[in-house]
Amino acid sequence: MSPQLPYDQNHFENVLVSPRYLAGSNGSGETGFAPVAHWPHHHLDEGPCQLLVTSPDQRIRIGWFGDDFELWKITASQEAASATRWTATFNHVTPAEIVAGLTSALAHDYAEADAYEGNGRFLASPSLYWADAVRPLTEAGWRREAAERGTVEIVAPDGQAGVLIDNRLSAWDDETVTLWAGPPGWGTRAEAVFTARTPSHLIAATAAAMTDPAPVIRERHQLAREVQHLVTLTPVGPTVPQISRAPTPLDVRRTAVAQAVHRAARTQQTAADLRIMAARSRTATSAQIRSSKSAHRPGALPPTISPAQRHSR
């Protein structure tokens, strides 16, 4: 029998990961679904799709395929029962925070759409200019690289993320834009793929989520070993509660003297006046402490509040 490995608490330590596009998936779709949490949810017992979230009119469909390579499949149609207009897929390595860039844009588009016209910006034709879909990347300093004729490739400064755009003639359902991040490999390369008729602003929203400089939280073990040297990890330390305490007699004396000096500074006072005022403040404060202790001695009852006082609150 193989020896049991010692328990490593750091293995499950929460860390902030930057850049976010290399953080991988945390195995949960909660963040990606958060922008559409108010939409109808359909939990499916059979088939590869485990959860389907749809717009109220079912024209937008967001599927979670928990056991598949393509973890997310998002589609939109002119009508609930009509053919799919465009499709976006995200594989099992893609951070859900990047998926949320698309779902946030869809939620906004749907909220702005006219329910009676059957339209919506989420059904708009893509821009004729490929640059519109990836503008957040170029504005963040990502550079265009040499690519095959008819295609465009833009790569992040660290070389660990990019986008490939296929501008060659294609059918409406061909995959034309691929956002990627991470080293090649089944467990390391994140991919988001969009078909030809995907509105450019939705691709741009996804790209913007990739370039967001805010780190994301992961447990340390959720990061592939091949990626750990490419990211910055910052431990998320526990929050230390601030415990309030009653002031000590020394605290009271210091506060009394400080208040007396502060009041005296506003007027012309002699040194003797200052000493007298400080002594009076100490005496008054000591009396308040004795009164407070008496009120909180064992068996003392809290002050009652009349019904009129409760109502006034």
Salt bridges, closest charged atoms under 4 A:
GLU13 OE1 - ARG220 NH2 2.72
ASP57 OD2 - ARG59 NE 2.73
GLU97 OE1 - ARG218 NH2 2.78
ASP109 OD1 - HIS108 ND1 3.85
ASP109 OD2 - HIS201 NE2 2.61
ASP132 OD1 - ARG135 NH2 2.47
GLU148 OE2 - ARG168 NH1 3.11
ASP166 OD1 - ARG168 NE 2.91
ASP212 OD2 - ARG20 NH2 3.75
GLU219 OE1 - HIS221 NE2 2.58
ASP251 OD2 - ARG245 NH1 3.02
